[in-house]
Amino acid sequence: MTRNEILMFLNSNPIFHMATVDGDIPHVRGMLLYRADENGIVFNTGKIKDLYRQLNKNPRVELCFSNGIFENLIQVRIAGTVEALEDLDLKKEIVAKREFLRPWVEKVGYEQLAVYVLKKGNATVWTMSTNTEPKEYIQL
């Protein structure tokens, strides 16, 4: 896959899993992508979450996106470093598109919404047919 094909794949398969570490203990959780484009991979969480504390302590992550089709499984893994975005307009845009966040933000405010971007991640694509081949990395 090319860089642009990977970005399209991410946007078409927005549920992903993220790995972080807290000390020497790994943690993986399901996440929802906001968008992936030439400016990076954007997602959000709440500042009350363990994820927020883990990312502030160690911003190195790996993301794993999948098409979820067992017979033709495609998996894209992306390693990199996230950075926090304190952009109120972006936070408002995210909440406007994600109705489930609105009641929470109305209660606690936009300050409690944490938005992150992963720029220049290293992506590798895995399929059953390429399972035993050496990994190829594509910089996003």
C-alpha positions as CSV (number, residue, x, y, z in Angstrom):
1,M,0.0,0.0,0.0
2,T,1.1,3.5,-0.7
3,R,0.9,6.3,1.9
4,N,-2.4,7.6,0.5
5,E,-3.9,4.1,0.3
6,I,-3.0,3.6,4.0
7,L,-4.7,6.9,5.0
8,M,-7.8,5.8,3.0
9,F,-7.7,2.4,4.7
10,L,-7.5,4.1,8.2
11,N,-10.5,6.4,7.5
12,S,-12.5,3.4,6.1
13,N,-11.8,1.3,9.1
14,P,-11.9,3.9,12.0
15,I,-12.0,1.4,14.9
16,F,-8.4,0.6,16.0
17,H,-6.5,-0.7,18.9
18,M,-3.8,1.3,20.7
19,A,-0.9,0.0,22.7
20,T,0.7,2.1,25.4
21,V,3.0,1.3,28.3
22,D,2.7,2.3,31.9
23,G,6.1,1.5,33.4
24,D,6.8,-2.0,32.1
25,I,3.2,-3.0,31.8
26,P,1.6,-2.9,28.3
27,H,-2.0,-1.7,27.9
28,V,-4.1,-2.2,24.7
29,R,-7.6,-0.7,24.2
30,G,-10.0,-0.1,21.4
31,M,-10.3,3.5,20.0
32,L,-12.2,5.5,17.4
33,L,-10.3,7.4,14.8
34,Y,-11.4,11.0,14.2
35,R,-9.4,11.4,11.0
36,A,-6.2,10.5,9.2
37,D,-4.7,12.8,6.6
38,E,-1.5,14.4,5.5
39,N,-1.4,16.3,8.9
40,G,-1.5,13.1,11.0
41,I,-3.8,10.6,12.7
42,V,-6.2,12.4,15.1
43,F,-8.1,10.7,18.0
44,N,-9.5,11.8,21.3
45,T,-9.9,10.6,24.9
46,G,-10.9,12.1,28.2
47,K,-8.4,13.6,30.6
48,I,-10.0,11.4,33.4
49,K,-8.8,8.2,31.7
50,D,-5.7,6.1,32.4
51,L,-4.9,6.5,28.7
52,Y,-4.4,10.3,29.1
53,R,-2.0,9.8,32.0
54,Q,-0.1,7.1,30.1
55,L,0.3,9.3,27.0
56,N,1.5,12.2,29.0
57,K,4.1,10.0,30.7
58,N,5.2,8.1,27.5
59,P,3.8,9.4,24.2
60,R,5.2,6.4,22.2
61,V,2.3,4.2,20.9
62,E,1.5,1.6,18.3
63,L,-1.9,1.7,16.6
64,C,-3.4,-1.4,14.8
65,F,-6.2,-0.9,12.2
66,S,-7.9,-3.9,10.6
67,N,-10.5,-4.4,8.0
68,G,-12.1,-7.2,10.1
69,I,-12.6,-9.5,7.2
70,F,-11.3,-12.9,8.3
71,E,-11.1,-14.4,4.8
72,N,-9.1,-11.4,3.5
73,L,-7.6,-9.9,6.7
74,I,-5.6,-6.7,6.2
75,Q,-3.9,-5.1,9.2
76,V,-2.0,-1.8,9.3
77,R,0.2,-1.2,12.3
78,I,1.6,2.3,12.9
79,A,4.3,3.2,15.5
80,G,5.1,6.7,16.5
81,T,4.9,9.5,19.1
82,V,1.7,11.4,19.8
83,E,1.4,15.0,20.7
84,A,-1.5,16.8,22.4
85,L,-3.5,19.3,20.5
86,E,-5.1,22.1,22.6
87,D,-7.3,23.4,19.7
88,L,-10.7,24.5,21.0
89,D,-12.1,24.7,17.4
90,L,-11.0,21.1,16.7
91,K,-12.5,20.0,20.0
92,K,-15.8,21.7,19.1
93,E,-15.7,20.0,15.6
94,I,-15.1,16.6,17.2
95,V,-18.0,17.0,19.6
96,A,-20.3,18.3,16.8
97,K,-19.6,15.1,14.8
98,R,-19.8,12.8,17.8
99,E,-23.1,13.3,19.5
100,F,-22.3,10.8,22.3
101,L,-19.7,13.3,23.6
102,R,-22.0,16.2,23.9
103,P,-23.7,15.5,27.3
104,W,-20.3,14.8,28.8
105,V,-18.7,18.0,27.5
106,E,-21.7,20.0,28.6
107,K,-21.2,18.6,32.1
108,V,-17.3,18.9,32.4
109,G,-16.3,21.3,29.6
110,Y,-14.0,21.1,26.6
111,E,-11.0,21.3,28.9
112,Q,-11.5,17.7,29.8
113,L,-11.5,16.5,26.2
114,A,-7.9,15.4,25.2
115,V,-7.1,15.4,21.5
116,Y,-3.9,13.8,20.1
117,V,-2.2,13.6,16.7
118,L,0.4,11.1,15.6
119,K,2.6,12.6,12.9
120,K,5.2,10.8,10.8
121,G,4.3,7.4,12.1
122,N,5.9,4.3,10.6
123,A,3.3,2.0,9.1
124,T,3.6,-1.6,8.1
125,V,0.9,-3.6,6.3
126,W,0.2,-7.3,7.1
127,T,-1.9,-9.7,5.2
128,M,-2.2,-13.5,5.2
129,S,-0.4,-13.6,1.8
130,T,2.5,-11.5,3.1
131,N,2.6,-13.1,6.5
132,T,6.1,-14.5,6.1
133,E,7.7,-11.8,4.1
134,P,10.0,-9.1,5.6
135,K,8.2,-6.0,6.8
136,E,8.2,-3.0,4.7
137,Y,7.7,0.4,6.5
138,I,6.0,3.4,5.0
139,Q,6.4,6.8,6.7
140,L,3.0,8.6,7.1
